[in-house]
Amino acid sequence: MRTLKAARIILKSGFSTFNCIVKNISASGAKLTGDNFLELPDEFDLLLDGGKKVHCVVRWRKISEIGVEFA
């Protein structure tokens, strides 16, 4: 489903966070946009609008977009 919602990428148990936009989301994953995803780790937590936190595994990446699968 196409959507544009703010979210936060959470690294290292909350010690580092990054803003991003959820561009598309489904039950199994999402497409995220942001400033620079090239050095983002292959796994992280994503805090969605409304407080739901999901663990993500990166399936593909570009400089300003990544596709993640919810784990």
Residue pairs with C-beta under 8 A, 6 or more apart in sequence:
1 24
1 25
1 26
2 23
2 24
3 22
3 23
3 24
3 25
4 21
4 22
4 23
5 21
5 22
5 25
5 48
5 49
6 19
6 20
6 21
6 22
6 49
7 19
7 20
7 21
7 22
7 32
7 46
7 47
7 48
7 49
8 17
8 18
8 19
8 20
8 46
8 47
9 17
9 18
9 19
9 20
9 32
9 34
9 40
9 44
9 45
9 46
9 47
10 16
10 17
10 44
10 45
10 46
10 47
10 53
11 17
11 18
11 41
11 44
11 45
17 47
18 34
18 35
18 40
19 34
20 32
20 33
20 34
20 46
21 32
21 33
21 34
22 30
22 31
22 32
22 48
22 49
23 30
23 31
23 32
23 33
23 65
24 30
24 31
25 31
27 70
28 69
28 70
29 56
29 59
29 67
29 68
29 69
29 70
30 46
30 56
30 67
30 68
30 70
31 65
31 66
31 67
31 68
32 46
32 65
32 66
32 67
32 68
33 64
33 65
34 64
34 65
34 66
35 64
36 63
36 64
37 61
37 62
37 63
37 64
37 65
37 66
38 61
38 63
40 58
40 61
40 66
41 58
42 57
42 58
43 55
43 56
43 57
43 58
43 71
44 55
44 56
45 53
45 54
45 55
45 56
46 53
46 54
46 55
46 56
46 68
47 53
48 54
54 70
54 71
55 70
55 71
56 68
56 69
56 70
56 71
57 68
57 69
57 71
58 66
58 67
58 68
59 67
59 68
59 69
60 66
60 67
61 67
